[in-house]
């Protein structure tokens, strides 16, 4: 991927900010929510980009409980944990400004531009020097030192091009597109998840191991689906697997187009019972809906990428057509303390402005109804998420990688603090704001290079270093049945007495 022309890209970005400010996209609560931000004050600010809402007929559609709310809370939780550690960034508090991408490329760019705009208001940060006769003036920090995010590769690629121009380091917790491995095009980008090349290889090996020599494929149009499926095709070819249908779901597809894809899979390539998916969560849901409309229960065997992963949304109302699916998810370890934090959240959670909407969806009420039902204030304040979802709660698959991304920034800042700032941070005479100014004025590219040299112990057995923060080579994948580990594969195929067999079919010309 060639780098975007700098002047052209800046011109487009500035035009986009002006256009979006004038547009006032959409109406109602969902559209208004796009103006909300989650903010934690701090001395050094990190940005966060998360798909709090899905993208649908309106720009900000339904609330996204797992990939949105959980991941936002994971970043807030990690910020708190770091600030409570005296040995990491001593004397300095980490803060955050978190924005909703609404799972949309253009809207995600608009939100990313806000980080650029805030930084441009304070390009050269200078504060008064500390002395015995002069009290330090506490700054109002508008500069974003780095950004955690975003989620979907299509959003991340566009955002990474923008941040490259303004020297803002970025670490994604979920974007797996192989395109992002090009360090010439994305010199300030890193991620705590592996490239799709690794995932595609795992999927091809899974197909080959079960002697499925003839499979159909469906992908989402865009960087994630295109690059991921291309990698799968190459790996499948090496293993002697024939490709039947090569269908693609485009952003503007409706029920007619999805029904047509299912018709192709069922009739034009009937002998390919196994279908490999490199689709986003929303597209996966639409495809399974179409299969259900066609009445094809227990017909296909789905091999799906982490766009489906362990998410329950695609399976909603589609349990029969999804039965037997093997989905790929990156191996991760739950953050135990986060589970306790999340389940202890109550309705009064002011620093997460989207939590109210999530609470109302979860409890099927409005805040007014809740107040009327809970007449006693003390009783109302006792209500927690664990009262509703405690036994059913499953930590979202990439919470660990959000956690690790924040720690990567904190570890890099800690190294920079030790390099630039003199004195004892615990001393009352320490020049705190002089230190902060040095940290914020330090070159973004130089900070990025320093950050990727930092290492810290992840929740898993490996340590992050310069190679793993780029690609996480050697990451292990597991297959799942819906939300469970796939240990004895055949026991999860009640519709089949043996592994489905795909036969290469040569059509008469």
C-alpha positions in Angstrom: 0.0 0.0 0.0 1.6 3.3 -1.1 1.7 6.2 1.4 -1.0 8.8 0.8 0.2 12.2 -0.6 0.6 14.3 2.5 -0.8 17.6 1.2 -3.8 15.9 -0.4 -4.6 13.9 2.7 -4.4 16.9 4.9 -6.7 18.9 2.6 -9.2 16.0 2.6 -9.1 15.8 6.4 -9.6 19.5 6.9 -12.5 19.5 4.5 -14.0 16.5 6.2 -14.0 18.2 9.6 -15.7 21.2 8.3 -18.3 19.1 6.4 -19.1 16.9 9.4 -19.5 19.9 11.7 -22.0 21.4 9.3 -23.9 18.2 8.6 -25.1 17.3 12.1 -25.5 13.7 11.0 -28.8 12.0 11.9 -31.4 12.6 14.6 -32.4 11.1 17.9 -30.6 9.5 20.7 -28.3 7.2 18.7 -27.1 10.1 16.5 -26.6 12.4 19.4 -24.5 9.8 21.1 -21.7 10.4 18.6 -20.9 13.7 20.3 -20.2 11.9 23.6 -16.7 11.2 24.9 -15.4 9.3 27.9 -12.7 11.3 29.6 -10.4 10.6 32.5 -8.2 13.7 33.5 -4.5 13.1 33.6 -1.1 14.6 33.2 -0.4 12.6 30.0 -3.4 11.8 27.8 -4.0 8.8 25.6 -6.7 8.6 23.0 -9.0 5.6 22.6 -11.1 4.6 19.5 -13.8 1.9 20.1 -16.8 0.7 18.1 -19.3 1.5 20.9 -22.2 1.4 18.4 -22.7 -0.7 15.3 -23.2 0.8 11.9 -26.6 0.5 10.3 -29.3 2.6 8.6 -28.2 5.4 10.9 -24.6 6.4 11.5 -24.6 5.2 15.1 -27.0 2.3 15.4 -27.3 -0.3 18.2 -25.1 -0.3 21.3 -22.3 -2.8 21.0 -22.0 -4.5 24.5 -18.9 -6.7 24.0 -16.7 -4.9 21.5 -17.9 -1.4 22.6 -18.9 -1.1 26.2 -16.6 -3.9 27.5 -13.5 -2.6 25.6 -14.1 1.0 26.8 -14.4 -0.2 30.4 -11.2 -2.2 29.8 -9.2 0.9 28.9 -10.7 2.8 31.8 -9.9 0.0 34.2 -6.3 -0.3 32.9 -5.7 3.4 33.3 -6.9 3.1 36.9 -4.7 0.1 37.6 -1.6 1.9 36.2 -2.3 5.1 38.2 -2.5 3.0 41.3 1.0 1.6 40.8 3.7 3.7 42.4 6.5 2.0 40.5 5.1 2.8 37.0 5.2 6.4 35.9 5.8 7.7 39.4 4.4 11.1 40.1 2.5 11.2 36.8 -1.1 10.3 36.2 -2.2 8.8 33.0 -5.5 10.1 31.5 -7.7 9.2 28.5 -10.1 10.6 26.0 -12.2 7.8 24.4 -14.3 8.3 21.3 -16.9 6.1 19.5 -16.1 5.1 15.9 -19.6 3.7 15.4 -18.0 0.9 13.5 -17.8 3.1 10.4 -14.7 4.1 8.4 -15.6 7.8 7.7 -17.0 8.4 11.1 -13.9 6.8 12.7 -11.7 9.2 10.7 -13.8 12.2 12.0 -13.3 11.1 15.6 -9.5 10.5 15.0 -9.3 14.1 13.6 -10.4 15.4 17.0 -7.2 14.0 18.5 -5.2 15.8 15.9 -7.1 19.1 16.4 -6.7 19.0 20.2 -2.9 18.4 19.8 -2.6 21.3 17.3 -3.9 23.7 19.9 -0.8 23.1 22.0 2.0 22.1 19.7 4.8 23.4 22.0 3.9 22.8 25.6 5.7 25.1 28.1 5.0 25.7 31.7 6.6 27.8 34.4 9.7 26.3 36.1 9.5 25.2 39.7 11.5 27.2 42.2 11.3 28.0 45.9 9.7 31.3 45.2 7.5 30.5 42.3 4.5 28.1 42.5 4.1 25.8 39.5 1.1 26.5 37.3 -0.8 23.4 36.6 -1.4 22.9 32.8 -4.5 22.0 31.0 -3.3 19.2 28.8 -4.8 19.0 25.4 -2.1 16.9 23.7 -2.8 13.3 22.8 0.5 11.3 23.3 -0.8 8.2 21.6 -4.0 6.4 20.6 -5.3 2.9 21.5 -7.3 1.6 18.6 -9.1 1.2 16.6 -11.0 -2.1 16.2 -11.9 -2.7 12.5 -9.0 -2.8 10.1 -10.8 -0.6 7.5 -11.1 2.2 10.2 -7.6 1.6 11.5 -5.9 1.9 8.1 -7.5 5.2 7.4 -6.7 6.5 10.9 -3.1 5.2 10.8 -2.6 7.3 7.6 -3.8 10.4 9.4 -1.7 9.8 12.6 1.4 9.2 10.4 1.1 12.7 9.1 1.0 14.2 12.6 3.4 11.8 14.3 0.9 10.3 16.7 1.8 6.7 17.8 -1.0 4.2 17.6 -1.5 0.6 19.0 -4.5 -1.4 17.8 -6.0 -4.2 20.0 -8.0 -5.9 17.2 -7.0 -4.9 13.7 -5.5 -7.9 12.0 -5.3 -6.9 8.3 -2.0 -7.9 6.7 -1.9 -4.5 5.0 -1.0 -3.0 8.4 2.3 -5.0 8.5 3.8 -2.6 6.0 6.1 -0.5 8.2 6.9 1.9 5.3 3.3 2.9 4.9 2.5 2.8 8.7 5.7 3.7 10.5 3.9 4.7 13.7 1.5 1.8 14.0 1.8 -1.3 16.2 -0.7 -3.9 17.4 -1.1 -6.4 20.2 -2.8 -9.0 17.8 -1.3 -11.0 15.0 -1.7 -10.4 11.3 -4.4 -12.2 9.3 -1.7 -14.2 7.6 -1.4 -16.2 10.8 -5.1 -16.6 11.1 -5.6 -17.6 7.4 -2.9 -20.2 7.8 -4.6 -21.7 10.8 -7.9 -21.8 8.9 -6.3 -23.5 5.9 -4.7 -26.1 8.1 -8.0 -26.7 9.8 -9.7 -27.3 6.4 -6.9 -29.6 5.2 -6.7 -31.6 8.4 -10.4 -32.7 7.9 -9.8 -33.6 4.2 -12.1 -30.8 3.0 -10.7 -30.4 -0.5 -13.5 -28.3 -2.0 -14.8 -25.3 -0.1 -16.7 -22.1 -0.8 -15.6 -18.7 0.5 -17.4 -15.6 1.5 -15.6 -12.4 2.5 -16.5 -8.8 3.5 -15.4 -6.2 0.9 -12.6 -4.1 2.4 -9.2 -4.4 3.8 -10.1 -7.0 6.5 -12.0 -9.4 4.2 -9.9 -8.9 1.1 -6.5 -9.3 2.6 -7.6 -12.1 4.9 -9.3 -14.2 2.2 -6.4 -13.6 -0.2 -4.1 -15.1 2.4 -6.4 -18.0 2.9 -6.6 -18.8 -0.8 -2.8 -18.8 -1.0 -2.5 -21.1 1.9 -5.3 -23.4 0.7 -3.7 -23.7 -2.7 -0.5 -24.9 -1.1 -2.4 -27.6 0.7 -4.3 -28.8 -2.4 -7.7 -27.3 -1.4 -10.0 -26.3 -4.3 -12.1 -23.1 -4.0 -15.7 -23.3 -5.3 -17.6 -20.0 -4.8 -15.8 -16.8 -4.1 -18.5 -14.6 -2.9 -18.2 -11.0 -1.5 -20.5 -9.0 0.7 -20.4 -5.3 0.0 -21.4 -2.5 2.5 -24.6 -1.6 0.6 -25.9 -5.2 0.3 -29.5 -5.8 1.5 -31.6 -9.0 1.8 -31.9 -9.6 -2.0 -28.1 -9.6 -2.4 -27.6 -11.8 0.6 -30.3 -14.2 -0.6 -28.5 -14.4 -4.0 -25.2 -15.3 -2.3 -26.9 -18.1 -0.4 -28.5 -19.3 -3.7 -25.1 -19.5 -5.3 -23.7 -21.5 -2.3 -26.6 -23.9 -2.2 -27.3 -24.5 -5.9 -24.3 -23.4 -8.1 -21.7 -25.1 -5.8 -23.9 -27.7 -4.1 -21.1 -30.1 -3.4 -19.1 -27.6 -1.4 -20.8 -28.0 2.0 -17.9 -26.3 3.9 -18.0 -22.4 3.7 -15.0 -20.4 4.9 -15.8 -16.9 6.1 -13.6 -13.8 6.4 -16.4 -11.5 7.2 -17.1 -8.8 9.8 -19.5 -9.5 12.6 -22.4 -7.5 11.0 -21.9 -9.2 7.6 -21.8 -12.6 9.3 -25.1 -12.0 11.0 -26.7 -10.9 7.7 -25.4 -14.0 5.9 -26.7 -16.4 8.6 -30.0 -14.5 8.5 -30.2 -15.2 4.8 -29.4 -18.9 5.3 -32.2 -19.1 7.8 -34.6 -17.5 5.4 -33.7 -20.2 2.9 -34.5 -22.9 5.4 -31.0 -24.4 5.3 -30.8 -25.6 8.8 -27.8 -27.8 9.6 -26.7 -27.6 5.9 -23.4 -25.8 5.9 -20.3 -26.2 8.0 -18.9 -22.7 8.7 -15.2 -22.1 9.2 -15.1 -18.4 10.3 -12.4 -15.9 11.1 -12.2 -13.8 14.3 -14.8 -11.4 12.7 -17.2 -13.9 14.2 -14.9 -15.4 16.8 -16.7 -15.9 20.1 -19.4 -13.2 19.4 -23.0 -14.2 20.1 -24.6 -11.6 17.9 -24.3 -13.6 14.6 -26.0 -16.6 16.3 -28.9 -14.6 17.6 -32.1 -16.3 16.1 -29.7 -18.4 13.9 -28.7 -21.3 16.2 -29.8 -24.0 13.8 -28.0 -22.6 10.8 -24.9 -21.8 12.9 -24.8 -25.2 14.5 -21.4 -26.9 14.1 -19.5 -23.7 13.2 -15.8 -23.6 13.9 -14.7 -20.1 14.5 -11.1 -18.8 15.0 -10.3 -16.6 17.9 -6.9 -15.4 19.1 -5.7 -17.1 22.2 -6.1 -14.7 25.2 -6.3 -14.8 28.9 -9.2 -13.2 30.8 -8.2 -10.2 33.0 -9.5 -11.6 36.3 -9.7 -8.2 38.1 -11.5 -6.7 35.1 -14.4 -9.2 35.4 -14.9 -8.1 39.0 -14.7 -4.5 38.1 -17.2 -4.9 35.2 -19.8 -6.9 37.2 -19.6 -4.4 40.0 -20.6 -1.5 37.8 -23.9 0.2 38.7 -26.2 2.4 36.7 -24.4 5.5 38.0 -21.2 5.3 35.9 -20.6 8.9 34.8 -17.2 8.6 33.2 -18.6 6.2 30.5 -21.3 8.3 28.8 -22.6 5.3 26.7 -23.2 3.2 29.8 -26.7 4.6 30.4 -27.8 3.4 27.0 -26.3 0.0 27.5 -28.0 -0.3 30.9 -31.4 0.7 29.5 -31.0 -2.0 26.7 -29.9 -4.6 29.1 -32.6 -4.0 31.7 -35.3 -3.2 29.1 -36.2 0.1 30.7 -35.5 3.8 30.7 -33.8 5.5 33.6 -37.1 7.0 34.6 -38.7 3.6 34.8 -35.7 2.4 36.9 -36.1 5.2 39.3 -39.8 4.6 39.8 -39.4 0.9 40.3 -36.5 1.3 42.7 -38.2 3.6 45.2 -35.5 3.3 47.8 -32.3 5.2 46.9 -30.2 2.8 48.8 -31.9 -0.2 47.1 -31.4 1.4 43.7 -27.7 2.0 44.4 -27.2 -1.6 45.2 -28.2 -2.8 41.7 -25.1 -4.0 39.8 -24.4 -5.7 36.4 -23.8 -9.0 38.2 -27.4 -9.0 39.3 -28.4 -9.2 35.6 -25.6 -11.0 33.8 -23.3 -12.4 36.6 -23.6 -16.1 35.8 -23.8 -15.5 32.0 -20.9 -13.0 31.7 -18.1 -13.8 29.3 -15.2 -11.5 29.0 -14.9 -10.3 25.4 -12.1 -12.0 23.5 -9.8 -9.0 23.0 -10.0 -7.4 26.5 -6.5 -8.6 27.2 -5.2 -6.9 24.1 -6.8 -3.6 25.1 -5.1 -4.0 28.5 -1.8 -4.8 26.8 -2.0 -1.8 24.5 -2.4 0.6 27.3 0.4 -1.0 29.2 2.6 -0.7 26.2 2.1 3.0 26.1 2.6 3.3 29.9 5.9 1.3 29.7 7.2 3.5 26.9 6.3 6.6 28.8 8.0 5.2 31.9 11.2 4.6 29.9 11.0 8.2 28.5 10.4 9.6 32.0 13.6 7.9 33.3 15.5 9.2 30.3 14.3 12.9 30.3 13.3 13.7 33.9 15.7 14.2 36.8 15.0 14.2 40.5 12.9 12.1 42.8 9.2 12.1 41.7 8.2 11.6 45.3 10.0 14.7 46.4 7.9 17.9 47.0 10.5 19.9 45.0 10.3 17.7 42.0 9.7 19.6 38.8 6.6 17.6 37.8 5.3 19.9 35.1 8.7 20.5 33.6 8.9 16.7 33.2 5.4 16.5 31.7 6.4 19.2 29.1 9.4 17.2 28.1 7.3 14.0 27.7 4.8 15.8 25.5 7.2 17.7 23.4 9.3 14.6 22.6 9.1 13.6 19.0 6.3 11.2 18.2 8.5 9.0 16.0 11.2 8.9 18.6 8.7 8.0 21.3 7.3 5.3 19.1 10.8 3.8 18.6 11.5 3.9 22.3 8.1 2.4 23.1 8.5 -0.6 21.0 11.8 -1.3 22.7 10.1 -1.4 26.1 9.0 -4.8 27.3 6.6 -5.9 30.0 5.1 -9.2 31.0 1.7 -9.7 29.3 -1.0 -11.7 31.0 0.0 -14.6 28.8 3.4 -16.4 29.0 5.2 -14.3 26.5 6.8 -10.9 26.9 6.1 -8.1 24.4 9.2 -6.8 22.6 10.0 -5.2 19.3 9.1 -8.2 17.2 5.9 -9.4 19.0 4.4 -6.0 19.3 4.4 -5.8 15.5 3.2 -9.2 14.6 2.9 -11.4 17.8 4.6 -14.3 15.9 3.7 -17.7 17.2 0.3 -16.7 18.6 -1.8 -19.8 19.1 -5.3 -20.2 17.7 -8.2 -22.3 19.1 -11.3 -23.4 17.3 -14.7 -22.9 19.0 -18.2 -24.1 18.6 -20.0 -20.8 18.9 -18.7 -19.7 22.3 -17.0 -22.9 23.5 -13.7 -24.6 22.9 -13.9 -27.2 20.2 -12.2 -30.2 21.9 -14.0 -33.2 20.4 -14.9 -31.8 17.0 -17.3 -34.5 15.8 -19.4 -34.3 18.9 -20.4 -30.8 17.9 -21.9 -31.9 14.5 -25.2 -33.5 15.5 -26.5 -33.1 11.9 -23.7 -35.3 10.5 -22.7 -38.9 11.2 -19.2 -38.1 9.8 -17.1 -35.2 8.7 -18.8 -33.5 5.6 -16.9 -34.3 2.4 -16.2 -31.7 -0.3 -15.6 -33.0 -3.8 -14.0 -30.9 -6.6 -16.6 -30.3 -9.3 -15.7 -29.4 -12.9 -18.6 -27.7 -14.5 -19.4 -28.4 -18.2 -18.7 -25.4 -20.4 
